[in-house]
Amino acid sequence: MALKFNLWTDNWKKAWDNNVFRLYISIILVMFITLILVYGRFLDFIEERPGSVLVDPFLNSFAPLEVTWFTFGIIYIK
């Protein structure tokens, strides 16, 4: 396992010596942090918009069923 870790660290050291790689990593980090900061406000804006309920005769012909535990069982069955 140590051999693979050394290979990994050597590759990162080589990449970090490349100025273009450092520029790309810096740009990606700035974009990621900006996205995290803006995304919450964007979701708040989307949730506050008025909406409308669409009439669907096909879905209205069925009664709602509680299938939470069934779905949970199907997802986590081994």
C-alpha positions as CSV (number, residue, x, y, z in Angstrom):
1,M,0.0,0.0,0.0
2,A,2.9,2.3,0.7
3,L,4.1,2.0,-2.9
4,K,0.8,3.2,-4.2
5,F,0.6,6.1,-1.8
6,N,4.2,7.2,-2.8
7,L,3.2,7.0,-6.4
8,W,0.2,9.2,-5.7
9,T,2.2,11.8,-3.7
10,D,4.9,11.9,-6.4
11,N,2.3,12.5,-9.1
12,W,0.7,15.4,-7.0
13,K,4.2,16.9,-6.5
14,K,4.9,16.8,-10.2
15,A,1.5,18.3,-11.0
16,W,1.9,21.0,-8.3
17,D,5.1,22.1,-9.9
18,N,3.2,22.9,-13.1
19,N,1.9,26.5,-13.0
20,V,-1.0,25.8,-15.3
21,F,-2.2,23.0,-12.9
22,R,-2.0,25.4,-9.9
23,L,-4.0,28.0,-11.9
24,Y,-6.7,25.4,-12.7
25,I,-6.9,24.2,-9.2
26,S,-7.2,27.8,-7.9
27,I,-9.9,28.6,-10.4
28,I,-11.8,25.5,-9.5
29,L,-11.6,26.2,-5.8
30,V,-12.8,29.8,-6.3
31,M,-15.7,28.6,-8.5
32,F,-16.7,25.9,-6.0
33,I,-16.7,28.2,-3.0
34,T,-18.7,30.8,-5.0
35,L,-21.2,28.1,-6.0
36,I,-21.6,27.0,-2.4
37,L,-22.2,30.6,-1.3
38,V,-24.7,31.4,-4.1
39,Y,-26.6,28.1,-4.3
40,G,-28.4,28.6,-1.0
41,R,-29.7,32.0,-2.0
42,F,-30.7,30.6,-5.4
43,L,-32.7,27.8,-3.8
44,D,-34.4,30.3,-1.5
45,F,-35.4,32.4,-4.5
46,I,-36.8,29.4,-6.4
47,E,-38.8,28.2,-3.4
48,E,-40.4,31.6,-2.9
49,R,-41.8,31.9,-6.4
50,P,-45.5,31.4,-6.8
51,G,-46.5,28.3,-8.4
52,S,-49.7,26.6,-9.7
53,V,-51.2,23.2,-9.1
54,L,-51.7,21.3,-12.3
55,V,-54.9,19.2,-12.7
56,D,-54.1,15.6,-13.6
57,P,-57.2,13.4,-14.1
58,F,-55.1,10.2,-14.3
59,L,-53.3,10.8,-11.0
60,N,-56.5,12.0,-9.3
61,S,-58.1,8.6,-10.1
62,F,-55.7,6.9,-7.6
63,A,-55.8,7.2,-3.8
64,P,-52.5,8.0,-2.2
65,L,-50.7,5.0,-0.5
66,E,-48.0,5.0,2.2
67,V,-45.1,3.1,0.7
68,T,-42.2,4.5,2.7
69,W,-41.2,1.3,4.5
70,F,-41.7,-0.8,1.3
71,T,-39.4,1.6,-0.6
72,F,-36.9,1.5,2.2
73,G,-36.9,-2.3,2.2
74,I,-36.4,-2.5,-1.5
75,I,-33.6,0.0,-1.5
76,Y,-31.7,-1.6,1.4
77,I,-32.4,-5.3,0.8
78,K,-29.3,-7.4,0.3
